[in-house]
Amino acid sequence: MQAKFFSAKNLLVFLVVVFSVGILIFQFQKNRNELSVRETPVSEEPSYPHTVPPGSTIFTVLRELNVSSVMIQEIVNASNPLMDLSRIRAGTQFRLIHLTDPLSDLVGIEFYLSPVESVLVKKNDGVWKAEKLTSSVETQVVTFRGVVDTSLWESAEKAQMDPNLIVQLAEIFAWQVDFGREVRANDRWRLSVERFFVRGRPVGWGSILAAEYENSGRLFSAVLYRVDGEHIGYFDATGGSLRRMFLKSPIRYGRISSRFQRKRFHPVLKIHRPHLGVDYAAPTGTPVRSVGDGLITTAGWMGGGGRTIKIRHNASYQTSYLHLSRFEKGIRAGVRVKQGQTIGYVGSTGLASGPHLHFEFAVNGRVVDPLGQKFPAAEPVSTDQLANFKEQSAQLFRELPSWDVELIPIGPWLHTRWLREADADPLRVEP
């Protein structure tokens, strides 16, 4: 009996000791956690957890996030030297900075002005202060290749490339290929391009560094030549400039609806007469660009031509743009324009059966077929820079993707697809 009594007593003592130790461990862990909260001032939040919605103010947005009115006023006052929060734009992104516990007091807020710039408003020793931050930009080079089936635009989507880069590609080869009428099925292209990242996030595209486009068996090559970071221009592998005195088309993606003819039945007048130009069918409002540098000699209404612009490029060449719906702001007689500059917009003014651009080209006062003309190129790479150019271009051409290997996207950023709404399918295959 005595032995059993002591066993029960010992068991009771043991349980009391275990319970006491458990309480001590719990209290120690609680104190340790509280200390951790005090010593870890910033929470690990996503970079862009909040966005200012349309029609809202920063006051209403922050109040919905349980920030006090007094604190909002302090944040606004501290931000004033760098940005006026009362005029913050819809779509502006920002993040809140708390202590480790997201429900604790707010200690900072960062507003993202752009992918690179932000304003950080932070509370230090009870005082709110603002500072502007600039993030470093990382540049990576990525490559793409594609084959045209129904349109050049679609070939970019199939290659999982941002189709907007196709616009840049078309600009580079605008002197060699008329992308409004010369794109064909089985045309193929490849390119390398800069992509910018900030804090690991893609924020935009840079310049195409090298590209090749094969059009109906003709291969065109382009490489960007830079000297001390300055863009000199795009050249072929030999150093010849891709630029010509004139662009091949005054509209980026227009369809030719009527060609240059000495005798054509006029759809409005119902008579046969010469058609001394090229008609580009395009939706009303489509931008029209000057095919070359020059001086505007006429910008006004010209009878059956409707709103018309005439440009003298030099002593020999003159171009005319008819049936415009309106002129670009600042376009008038006596103004000098640059090649590729928007001068007006497609319309159907004057004697026109529908929206289109009538484009004329004159050499020494005689109107000629613009599609049959060949023009000299701009200046090539200078002799003293040719060796440097060839070394630079050879490396860039080597980095282009192979024609023969199937494209395999490298990294998640190559899967981004941008959709575009347009009145007409651009860069389509002509029959």
C-alpha positions as CSV (number, residue, x, y, z in Angstrom):
1,M,0.0,0.0,0.0
2,Q,2.8,2.4,0.9
3,A,4.5,1.8,-2.5
4,K,1.2,2.5,-4.4
5,F,0.7,5.7,-2.4
6,F,4.1,7.1,-3.3
7,S,3.6,6.2,-6.9
8,A,0.3,8.1,-7.1
9,K,1.9,11.1,-5.3
10,N,4.9,11.0,-7.6
11,L,2.6,11.0,-10.6
12,L,0.7,14.0,-9.4
13,V,4.0,15.9,-8.8
14,F,5.1,15.0,-12.3
15,L,2.0,16.3,-14.0
16,V,2.2,19.6,-12.1
17,V,5.8,20.1,-13.2
18,V,4.9,19.3,-16.8
19,F,2.0,21.8,-16.8
20,S,4.1,24.5,-15.2
21,V,6.9,24.0,-17.8
22,G,4.3,24.2,-20.6
23,I,3.0,27.5,-19.3
24,L,6.6,28.9,-19.2
25,I,7.3,27.7,-22.8
26,F,4.1,29.3,-24.1
27,Q,4.8,32.6,-22.4
28,F,8.4,32.6,-23.7
29,Q,7.2,32.0,-27.3
30,K,4.6,34.7,-26.9
31,N,7.2,37.2,-25.7
32,R,9.5,36.2,-28.5
33,N,6.8,36.7,-31.2
34,E,6.0,40.2,-29.8
35,L,9.7,41.0,-29.9
36,S,9.8,39.8,-33.5
37,V,7.0,42.2,-34.4
38,R,8.9,45.1,-33.0
39,E,12.1,44.2,-34.7
40,T,10.7,43.5,-38.2
41,P,9.3,46.8,-39.5
42,V,8.3,45.9,-43.1
43,S,5.8,43.3,-44.3
44,E,6.4,41.2,-47.4
45,E,3.6,42.5,-49.6
46,P,3.2,42.2,-53.4
47,S,4.6,45.1,-55.3
48,Y,1.3,46.3,-56.7
49,P,-1.6,45.2,-54.5
50,H,-3.8,48.3,-54.9
51,T,-5.0,50.4,-57.8
52,V,-6.9,53.8,-57.8
53,P,-10.2,53.0,-59.6
54,P,-11.9,55.5,-62.0
55,G,-13.9,58.2,-60.2
56,S,-12.1,57.7,-56.9
57,T,-9.8,59.9,-54.9
58,I,-6.9,58.8,-52.8
59,F,-8.9,59.8,-49.7
60,T,-11.8,57.4,-50.5
61,V,-9.5,54.6,-51.5
62,L,-7.4,54.8,-48.3
63,R,-10.4,55.1,-46.1
64,E,-11.8,51.9,-47.6
65,L,-8.4,50.3,-46.6
66,N,-9.0,51.5,-43.0
67,V,-6.5,54.3,-43.0
68,S,-7.6,57.1,-40.7
69,S,-8.5,60.5,-42.0
70,V,-5.8,62.1,-39.9
71,M,-3.1,59.8,-41.3
72,I,-4.3,60.4,-44.9
73,Q,-3.9,64.1,-44.4
74,E,-0.4,63.6,-43.0
75,I,0.5,61.5,-46.0
76,V,-0.9,64.1,-48.5
77,N,1.0,66.9,-46.8
78,A,4.2,65.0,-46.9
79,S,3.8,64.1,-50.6
80,N,3.0,67.6,-51.8
81,P,6.6,68.6,-52.6
82,L,6.9,65.6,-55.0
83,M,3.3,64.9,-56.1
84,D,-0.2,66.2,-55.6
85,L,-2.2,63.3,-54.3
86,S,-5.5,65.3,-54.7
87,R,-5.0,64.9,-58.5
88,I,-3.9,61.3,-58.6
89,R,-4.9,59.6,-61.8
90,A,-7.1,56.6,-62.1
91,G,-5.0,53.5,-62.6
92,T,-2.2,54.7,-60.4
93,Q,-0.8,51.7,-58.4
94,F,0.4,51.8,-54.9
95,R,1.3,49.5,-52.0
96,L,0.9,49.8,-48.2
97,I,3.7,49.1,-45.8
98,H,2.8,47.8,-42.4
99,L,4.6,46.1,-39.6
100,T,4.8,42.4,-39.8
101,D,1.1,42.1,-38.9
102,P,-0.9,43.6,-41.8
103,L,-3.5,44.8,-39.4
104,S,-1.1,46.9,-37.4
105,D,-0.4,50.6,-38.0
106,L,0.6,51.8,-41.5
107,V,4.2,52.9,-41.6
108,G,4.6,53.7,-45.3
109,I,2.9,53.9,-48.7
110,E,4.6,53.8,-52.1
111,F,3.0,55.3,-55.3
112,Y,4.2,54.0,-58.7
113,L,4.4,56.9,-61.2
114,S,5.9,54.7,-63.9
115,P,7.6,51.3,-64.1
116,V,10.8,53.1,-63.2
117,E,9.8,55.9,-60.8
118,S,7.9,55.9,-57.6
119,V,7.3,58.1,-54.5
120,L,7.7,56.5,-51.1
121,V,6.0,58.2,-48.2
122,K,7.3,56.7,-44.9
123,K,6.9,57.4,-41.2
124,N,10.1,57.8,-39.3
125,D,10.1,58.8,-35.6
126,G,6.5,59.9,-35.9
127,V,7.1,62.1,-38.9
128,W,5.9,61.4,-42.5
129,K,8.5,62.1,-45.2
130,A,8.4,61.6,-48.9
131,E,11.2,60.7,-51.4
132,K,11.3,59.9,-55.1
133,L,12.9,56.5,-56.0
134,T,14.3,55.4,-59.3
135,S,14.6,51.7,-60.0
136,S,17.3,50.3,-62.1
137,V,16.3,48.9,-65.5
138,E,17.7,45.6,-66.7
139,T,17.9,44.9,-70.4
140,Q,17.6,41.4,-71.9
141,V,17.8,40.4,-75.5
142,V,15.1,38.0,-76.7
143,T,14.6,36.5,-80.1
144,F,11.6,35.5,-82.2
145,R,10.9,34.0,-85.6
146,G,7.7,33.4,-87.6
147,V,6.2,32.3,-90.9
148,V,3.3,34.2,-92.6
149,D,0.1,32.2,-93.1
150,T,-2.8,34.6,-93.4
151,S,-1.2,37.8,-92.1
152,L,2.0,39.2,-90.7
153,W,0.2,40.2,-87.5
154,E,-1.1,36.6,-87.0
155,S,2.4,35.2,-87.5
156,A,3.6,37.3,-84.6
157,E,0.8,35.9,-82.4
158,K,1.7,32.4,-83.4
159,A,5.3,33.1,-82.4
160,Q,4.0,34.2,-79.0
161,M,5.5,37.7,-79.7
162,D,3.9,41.0,-78.9
163,P,2.4,41.8,-82.3
164,N,3.2,45.5,-81.7
165,L,6.9,44.6,-82.5
166,I,5.6,43.8,-86.1
167,V,4.9,47.5,-86.5
168,Q,8.5,48.2,-85.6
169,L,9.7,45.5,-88.0
170,A,7.5,47.0,-90.8
171,E,9.0,50.5,-90.1
172,I,12.5,49.1,-90.4
173,F,11.8,47.6,-93.8
174,A,9.4,50.2,-95.0
175,W,11.8,51.2,-97.8
176,Q,12.2,47.7,-99.1
177,V,8.7,46.1,-98.7
178,D,5.3,47.6,-99.1
179,F,3.6,45.8,-96.2
180,G,0.2,46.9,-97.4
181,R,0.4,45.0,-100.7
182,E,3.5,42.8,-100.9
183,V,3.1,40.4,-97.9
184,R,2.8,36.8,-99.2
185,A,2.0,33.4,-97.6
186,N,5.2,31.7,-96.6
187,D,7.1,34.9,-96.1
188,R,9.2,34.5,-93.0
189,W,11.0,36.7,-90.5
190,R,13.3,36.6,-87.5
191,L,14.5,39.2,-85.1
192,S,16.3,40.0,-81.9
193,V,14.9,42.8,-79.6
194,E,15.7,44.4,-76.3
195,R,13.2,43.9,-73.4
196,F,13.3,46.0,-70.3
197,F,12.7,44.7,-66.7
198,V,12.3,46.5,-63.4
199,R,12.4,44.4,-60.2
200,G,12.0,41.3,-62.4
201,R,8.9,42.6,-64.1
202,P,8.7,43.2,-67.9
203,V,8.0,46.9,-68.4
204,G,8.4,47.4,-72.2
205,W,10.3,46.8,-75.4
206,G,13.5,48.5,-76.6
207,S,14.8,48.5,-80.1
208,I,15.0,45.7,-82.6
209,L,18.7,45.0,-82.8
210,A,18.8,42.8,-85.9
211,A,16.2,41.4,-88.3
212,E,15.7,39.6,-91.5
213,Y,12.5,39.4,-93.7
214,E,12.2,37.1,-96.6
215,N,9.5,38.3,-99.1
216,S,8.7,36.1,-102.1
217,G,12.2,34.7,-102.1
218,R,13.9,38.1,-101.6
219,L,15.9,38.3,-98.3
220,F,16.2,41.7,-96.6
221,S,18.5,42.2,-93.6
222,A,18.8,45.0,-91.1
223,V,21.0,45.7,-88.1
224,L,20.9,48.6,-85.7
225,Y,24.2,50.5,-85.6
226,R,25.0,52.5,-82.5
227,V,28.0,54.6,-81.6
228,D,28.5,55.6,-78.0
229,G,24.9,54.7,-77.3
230,E,23.5,56.9,-80.1
231,H,21.3,55.3,-82.8
232,I,22.9,55.9,-86.2
233,G,20.3,53.9,-88.1
234,Y,19.5,50.6,-89.6
235,F,21.9,49.2,-92.3
236,D,22.3,46.0,-94.2
237,A,25.2,43.6,-93.7
238,T,27.5,45.6,-96.0
239,G,26.8,48.9,-94.2
240,G,24.4,50.2,-96.8
241,S,21.5,52.3,-95.4
242,L,18.0,50.8,-95.5
243,R,16.6,54.3,-95.8
244,R,15.6,55.5,-99.3
245,M,14.7,59.0,-100.4
246,F,11.0,57.9,-100.4
247,L,8.9,55.4,-98.5
248,K,7.2,52.8,-100.6
249,S,3.7,53.7,-99.4
250,P,2.1,56.8,-97.8
251,I,-0.2,54.5,-95.7
252,R,1.2,51.8,-93.4
253,Y,-1.5,49.2,-94.0
254,G,-3.6,50.4,-97.0
255,R,-4.9,48.1,-99.7
256,I,-4.4,49.3,-103.3
257,S,-7.8,49.6,-104.9
258,S,-6.8,51.2,-108.2
259,R,-3.4,51.5,-109.9
260,F,-1.8,54.1,-112.2
261,Q,-3.6,53.9,-115.6
262,R,-3.6,56.1,-118.7
263,K,-7.3,55.2,-119.2
264,R,-9.8,54.2,-116.5
265,F,-13.5,54.3,-116.0
266,H,-14.3,56.9,-113.3
267,P,-16.7,55.4,-110.7
268,V,-18.3,58.8,-110.0
269,L,-18.2,60.7,-113.4
270,K,-19.0,57.4,-115.3
271,I,-16.5,58.3,-118.1
272,H,-13.1,57.0,-119.2
273,R,-10.2,59.2,-118.3
274,P,-6.6,58.9,-117.0
275,H,-6.0,57.8,-113.5
276,L,-2.6,59.3,-112.8
277,G,-2.0,57.9,-109.3
278,V,-2.5,55.0,-107.0
279,D,-5.6,54.7,-104.8
280,Y,-5.2,53.1,-101.3
281,A,-8.5,51.9,-99.8
282,A,-8.5,52.4,-96.0
283,P,-11.0,53.4,-93.2
284,T,-11.8,57.1,-92.8
285,G,-9.3,58.5,-90.3
286,T,-6.4,56.3,-91.2
287,P,-3.2,58.3,-90.9
288,V,-1.5,59.5,-94.1
289,R,2.3,60.1,-94.0
290,S,4.6,62.0,-96.2
291,V,6.8,59.7,-98.2
292,G,9.8,62.0,-97.9
293,D,11.2,65.2,-96.5
294,G,9.9,68.3,-98.1
295,L,8.0,71.6,-98.1
296,I,4.2,71.8,-98.3
297,T,3.2,73.9,-101.2
298,T,-0.6,73.3,-101.0
299,A,-2.9,72.3,-98.1
300,G,-6.5,73.1,-99.0
301,W,-9.6,72.2,-101.1
302,M,-8.9,71.4,-104.7
303,G,-12.2,70.7,-106.6
304,G,-12.6,67.0,-107.3
305,G,-9.6,66.1,-105.2
306,G,-11.3,67.5,-102.1
307,R,-8.9,68.2,-99.2
308,T,-5.4,68.0,-100.8
309,I,-1.8,68.3,-99.7
310,K,1.1,68.8,-102.2
311,I,4.7,68.5,-101.1
312,R,7.8,69.6,-103.0
313,H,10.7,67.3,-102.0
314,N,13.4,68.9,-104.1
315,A,13.8,70.4,-107.6
316,S,12.7,67.2,-109.2
317,Y,10.2,65.4,-107.0
318,Q,6.6,66.3,-105.9
319,T,3.9,64.2,-104.3
320,S,0.1,64.8,-103.8
321,Y,-2.4,63.4,-101.3
322,L,-6.1,63.7,-102.3
323,H,-9.5,63.2,-100.7
324,L,-8.3,63.7,-97.1
325,S,-10.9,63.9,-94.4
326,R,-8.8,66.4,-92.5
327,F,-5.2,67.7,-92.1
328,E,-3.0,67.0,-89.2
329,K,-2.7,69.9,-86.7
330,G,-0.1,72.5,-87.9
331,I,-0.1,71.3,-91.5
332,R,-0.4,74.2,-93.9
333,A,1.4,75.7,-96.9
334,G,5.0,76.7,-96.2
335,V,5.6,74.1,-93.4
336,R,8.4,71.6,-93.8
337,V,7.7,68.0,-93.0
338,K,9.8,64.9,-92.4
339,Q,9.7,61.5,-94.0
340,G,7.1,59.3,-92.3
341,Q,5.4,62.3,-90.6
342,T,1.6,62.2,-90.4
343,I,0.2,65.0,-92.5
344,G,-3.5,64.1,-92.8
345,Y,-6.1,61.4,-92.6
346,V,-8.0,59.3,-95.1
347,G,-11.4,60.5,-96.2
348,S,-13.8,60.7,-99.2
349,T,-13.9,64.5,-99.9
350,G,-14.3,65.7,-103.4
351,L,-15.2,63.2,-106.2
352,A,-14.8,60.0,-104.3
353,S,-17.1,56.9,-104.1
354,G,-15.7,55.9,-100.7
355,P,-12.9,56.5,-98.2
356,H,-9.5,56.2,-99.8
357,L,-6.2,58.1,-100.5
358,H,-5.4,59.1,-104.1
359,F,-1.6,59.4,-104.2
360,E,0.3,61.0,-107.0
361,F,4.0,61.2,-107.8
362,A,5.6,63.7,-110.2
363,V,9.2,63.8,-111.5
364,N,10.2,67.1,-113.2
365,G,6.6,68.1,-113.4
366,R,5.5,64.9,-115.1
367,V,3.2,62.5,-113.2
368,V,4.6,58.9,-113.1
369,D,3.6,55.6,-111.6
370,P,5.0,55.7,-108.0
371,L,5.0,51.9,-107.8
372,G,7.5,51.6,-110.7
373,Q,10.1,54.1,-109.3
374,K,13.4,53.2,-107.8
375,F,15.2,55.7,-105.6
376,P,18.8,56.1,-104.3
377,A,19.6,55.1,-100.7
378,A,20.7,57.4,-97.9
379,E,24.4,57.6,-97.0
380,P,26.0,54.3,-96.0
381,V,28.2,53.7,-92.9
382,S,31.2,56.0,-93.3
383,T,34.5,54.4,-94.3
384,D,36.2,55.2,-91.0
385,Q,33.5,53.4,-89.0
386,L,33.0,50.5,-91.4
387,A,35.3,48.1,-89.5
388,N,33.6,48.8,-86.2
389,F,30.2,48.4,-87.8
390,K,31.1,45.0,-89.3
391,E,32.3,43.7,-86.0
392,Q,29.2,44.9,-84.2
393,S,26.7,43.7,-86.9
394,A,28.4,40.3,-87.3
395,Q,27.7,39.6,-83.6
396,L,24.1,40.7,-83.8
397,F,23.4,38.6,-86.9
398,R,24.9,35.6,-85.2
399,E,22.5,36.0,-82.3
400,L,19.4,35.7,-84.6
401,P,17.4,32.5,-84.1
402,S,17.9,29.8,-86.7
403,W,15.4,29.6,-89.6
404,D,15.2,25.8,-89.2
405,V,14.8,25.2,-85.5
406,E,11.3,25.3,-84.1
407,L,10.8,28.3,-81.8
408,I,10.8,27.4,-78.1
409,P,9.9,30.3,-75.8
410,I,12.5,30.9,-73.2
411,G,11.1,32.3,-69.9
412,P,7.6,33.2,-69.0
413,W,7.9,36.8,-70.4
414,L,7.8,35.4,-74.0
415,H,4.2,34.1,-73.4
416,T,2.7,37.6,-73.1
417,R,0.1,38.2,-75.9
418,W,-1.3,41.6,-76.6
419,L,-4.5,41.9,-78.5
420,R,-5.3,44.7,-80.9
421,E,-8.6,46.0,-82.3
422,A,-8.5,47.5,-85.8
423,D,-11.0,48.4,-88.5
424,A,-9.1,46.3,-91.0
425,D,-6.8,43.3,-90.8
426,P,-3.3,44.9,-91.1
427,L,-0.4,43.4,-92.9
428,R,-2.5,40.7,-94.5
429,V,-1.6,38.4,-97.3
430,E,-2.5,39.7,-100.7
431,P,-3.8,37.2,-103.2
